[in-house]
Each structure stands twice: as C-alpha cells, then as structure tokens.
Amino acid sequence: MADYSLTIHTGNHQKTTAGIPFAESCVAQVTDLDGVGLEGVTVRFALRGSAAAVFPSPPSPDGITWHTVTSSTGIAAAIPITPFFAGTVEVHVTAEMFPSPSPIDFTLTAT
C-alpha cells in the first residue's frame, strides 16, 4: 500500500466549446495515510489528448506542463486550459515525491 495518495479534488469531467477556457481549475490533493493534506509537495500537471489544449500562460517552454506546490491542506491546482479543437483533453497529474503515489487523470471535453 502506498504511503501517500493523490486524488482529484475538483474540476474533473468539465465541458466547454473549443476556443473557450474551461470554467474550473483542475485541483488535486496529496494526503498521507490518515487523509491529512501534505504541504510543499511539487505536483506536475501535463496535457494530453486530441483537442490541442495549452495552459493560457505557458509555465514551461512547451506550454503543456504546469508545476506547482501543494498548500497547507495538500491542494495543488492548474489554471483552466483552452482547447483549440473539439476533442478530449486529459490532464495527467503526478506528485514528485518518494514514495510517489499513483498518478491521476482529469478528463475534459471540448465540443
């Protein structure tokens, strides 16, 4: 069993029109075995999918990854993303810690 957990907090299964940003951020939470949020963990959000999405302000040279650090309650969020084409956007999330919890995926749709 993993020592830590990475879970979807809010923002999963959103839908928008291509060219319009998603309304909510993708919010993940890192917790210990007791469900207590862990502060200071680096969390990486990476975009995948067919809708050619990017983070509005490129946080990395490629524009498709976002790194942030968890708050005192273990929360990490990626700002809403803008899909350029209709299709599916997957936001693959990992916690950069050891031992690392299983990654999670947000699934978003642009029509």
Residue pairs with C-beta under 8 A, 6 or more apart in sequence:
1 33
2 99
2 101
2 102
3 32
3 33
3 99
3 101
4 30
4 31
4 32
4 33
4 38
4 95
4 97
4 99
4 100
4 101
5 30
5 31
5 32
5 33
5 35
5 101
6 28
6 29
6 30
6 43
6 93
6 94
6 95
6 101
6 102
6 103
6 104
7 28
7 29
7 31
7 104
8 26
8 27
8 28
8 104
8 106
9 27
9 28
9 29
9 75
10 24
10 25
10 27
11 22
11 24
11 25
11 26
11 27
11 77
11 106
12 26
12 106
12 107
12 108
13 106
13 107
13 108
13 109
14 22
14 23
14 24
14 108
14 109
15 108
15 109
15 110
15 111
16 22
16 23
16 83
16 108
16 109
16 110
16 111
17 110
17 111
18 51
18 83
18 84
18 85
18 86
18 110
18 111
19 82
19 83
19 84
20 82
21 56
21 80
21 81
21 82
22 80
22 81
22 82
22 83
22 89
22 108
23 80
24 80
25 77
25 78
25 79
25 80
26 45
26 77
26 78
26 81
26 91
26 93
26 106
26 108
27 75
27 76
27 77
28 43
28 45
28 75
28 76
28 77
28 93
28 104
29 37
29 70
29 73
29 74
29 75
29 76
30 37
30 38
30 41
30 43
30 70
30 74
30 76
30 95
30 97
30 101
31 37
31 38
31 74
32 38
36 74
37 70
37 71
37 72
37 73
37 74
37 75
38 70
38 74
38 97
39 70
39 71
39 72
39 73
39 74
40 69
40 70
41 69
41 70
41 74
41 76
41 95
41 96
41 97
42 67
42 68
42 69
42 95
42 96
42 97
43 67
43 68
43 69
43 70
43 76
43 93
43 94
43 95
43 96
44 65
44 66
44 67
44 93
44 94
44 95
44 96
45 65
45 66
45 67
45 68
45 76
45 78
45 91
45 92
45 93
46 64
46 65
46 66
46 91
46 92
46 93
46 94
47 53
47 54
47 55
47 64
47 65
47 81
47 89
47 90
47 91
47 92
48 89
48 90
48 91
48 92
49 87
49 88
49 89
49 90
49 108
50 85
50 87
50 88
51 83
51 84
51 85
51 86
51 87
51 88
51 89
51 109
51 110
52 83
52 84
52 85
52 87
53 64
53 81
53 82
53 83
53 84
53 89
53 108
53 110
54 63
54 64
54 81
54 82
54 84
55 63
55 64
55 66
55 78
55 79
55 81
56 79
56 80
56 81
56 82
57 79
59 65
59 66
59 67
60 66
60 67
66 78
66 79
68 76
68 77
68 78
69 76
70 76
78 91
81 89
81 91
81 108
83 89
83 108
83 110
85 110
86 110
86 111
87 109
87 110
88 107
88 108
88 109
88 110
89 107
89 108
89 109
89 110
90 105
90 106
90 107
90 108
91 105
91 106
91 108
92 103
92 104
92 105
93 103
93 104
93 105
93 106
94 100
94 103
95 101
